[in-house]
Amino acid sequence: MIPPQEASARRREIEDKLKQEEETLSFIRDSLEKSDQLTRNMVSILSSFESRLMKLENSIIPVHKQTENLQRLQENVEKTLSCLDHVISYYHVASDTEKIIREGPTGRLEEYLGSMAKIQKAVEYFQDNSPDSPELNKVKLLFERGKESLESEFRSLMTRHSKVVSPVLLLDLISADDELEVQEDVVLEHLPESVLRDVVRISRWLVEYGRNQDFMNVYYQIRSSQLDRSIKGLKEHFRKSSSSSGVPYSPAIPNKRKDTPTKKPIKRPGRDDMLDVETDAYIHCVSAFVKLAQSEYRLLMEIIPEHHQKKTFDSLIQDALDGLMLEGENIVSAARKAIIRHDFSTVLTVFPILRHLKQTKPEFDQVLQGTAASTKNKLPGLITSMETIGAKALEDFADNIKNDPDKEYNMPKDGTVHELTSNAILFLQQLLDFQETAGAMLASQETSSSATSYSSEFSKRLLSTYICKVLGNLQLNLLSKSKVYEDPALSAIFLHNNYNYILKSLEKSELIQLVAVTQKTAERSYREHIEQQIQTYQRSWLKVTDYIAEKNLPVFQPGVKLRDKERQMIKERFKGFNDGLEELCKIQKVWAIPDTEQRDKIRQAQKDIVKETYGAFLHRYGSVPFTKNPEKYIKYRVEQVGDMIDRLFDTSA
C-alpha cells in the first residue's frame, strides 16, 4: 500500500504535466490560426497580381505588334533606298569611269581593271533590266574602248620589254651544259618581274572577261620575232668575230669540254676558213634554238591559257625553226654541188652538223611535244637528208679515189707522196672524229632488215669495210699511176713512199684499229708491199754493180803480164762503174724519200752493197798495172762512193 504522502506528490506531478501539455496545445492552435490567416492573405495578393498582369498584357501586345510593323516598314524603306542607290550608281558608272578609261591602264592596271569591272556590271544590269536604255550603249562602248586599251597595253608591254638575247648570253647559256665544274645557272629574263605580272593579269582578264584571243596572236608574233632575231644575231656574231679572233666563245666561260659542239673543226687543206665558221655558227644556232625554245615555253605557260599553249608555241617557233631547217637544206644542197665538183673536204661540213643534230634530237623532241606533226618532222627530215648526202659523198669519194686519172703532169717528179694519197688519208683521218656519224650514214643506206635497228658494232664494221675499200681503190690507182714513170726505180720509190705514208698514217691514228675490224693482216700486207718496192729499187743498181761483180771479172794469174784484151776489160769495168755511179747519183739525188727513217735505211742498205762490191773490186784490181793513167779509171775511193750514196734522195745536198 502506497503511502498517502507519496500518492499526493505523484498526483501533483501528473497535474503539472497535464497543465504543460494543455498550454502547448493552445500554442499550436493559435499558430495554425495565424498561418491560415497568412495563407488567405497571400492568396488574395496573388489573385490581385494575376488580375493586374492580365490587364497589362492586354495593353502591351497591341503596342508590340504595332512596333514590329513599324520596324518592317522601316526596313523596307531602307532596302528600297539601297536598291535605288544601287540602280542609280549604274547610271553614274559611265561618267565615273570615263576619265580612267580614256587615260588608259599604263601605270595603274589594278585601278583600271577595277573600273572595267564596274562597267561590266553596269552592262549586265542594263542588259537584264533595261535593254533599250541609252545607258546600255554608253557603257557598252566604254567597255569595248577599255578592252581595246587593255589589248593595246598588252601589245605595248610585250613590244617594249621583249629584248633580243645577246650572243654572249646565248653562248654562256649553251656552254653551261658543257662545264666540267658546276657553275651558276645562266637564267634568261625575257620580261622584268613587274611587267610579267601586268602581262599575266591582262591576259587572264582578256580571256575571262574580254572573250578575246587576238592577244595570243600578238604574243606569238612579238616573241617569234625576238626568237628569230636572237638566233640570227648569234650567227652574225660568229661572222663578225671570226675574221680577227677565230671562233667567238663567251669570255665568261672559257673552258670547254673536248667533245662539245664548240670544238674547233680540224683545218682542212684547200678549205675556206669561212666554212668552218659557218659550220660552228650553225651548230651553235641549233643549240641556241633549243635553249631559247625551252625558255620561251616556260614564259608562255605563265601568260597563255593552258589549252592554247601548244598551238601558240607551235606558231611562235615556226620562223626560227624554218630558218634553221632552210639553212640546213642549203648545207645539203652545197654538199651536193661539192660532190659534183669532187670537193669532198667541203662535204665534211655535213658531218659535225649531222652529229650535233642527232645529239640534240632528244631535246628537240622534248621541246616540240604537243606541236603539229609537220613541226615535229622537220628535224628528222633534215637528218635523213644529211645522212643521204653524207652516204653519197662517202661512196663518190671512194669511186673518185679509184678513178682519179693518171695525168702525167700531175705526177710528182721526185717520186714523193701523191696528192691523191695525202688527201685520201686526210679524209679518212677526219672521219675518225665522226665514226658513229659516218657509220650511221652507211648503215642508213643498207636495205637489209638489220639496218633499220643497226647497232654501233654494225656501223663500225660498215665503216671499216668502207675504209678498206678506199685504201684498196687507192692502192689500185697508185699502181696505175706508177706506170707513168719510165724509170722502174722511180716507180718503185713512188710506190714505196705512198705505201709507207699510208702505213705510217694508219699507225699514227685509230685508222689501223678500224681497218683491223675487217682486215686483220692489212698492216703486214703494207709492210710486204714496201719491202717489195725497196727490192725493185735496189735492182736499179745492178747495172752499176754488175760491172764490177766477181762473176763478170777476167781470170788471170798473179805476176803474169796482162794481155791487151784483159787490160781493156778492166778499163771497161772501171769506166762502166764510174759512169753508172755518177749517172745514178745524179738522177736519184733529186728523188725524194720524205720518211727520214726509211731514207736512211734504203741508203744504208744500198751503200753496204755497193761499197762491199766496189771495195772487193778495188782491192783486186787497184794495184794491177792495167793502165798508164790509173787516176783516169780509179776515180773514187770506197768512202767517197759511200758519201755519194749518202747524198741520194736529198735535194738540199
Disulfide bonds with the S-S distance in Angstrom:
none
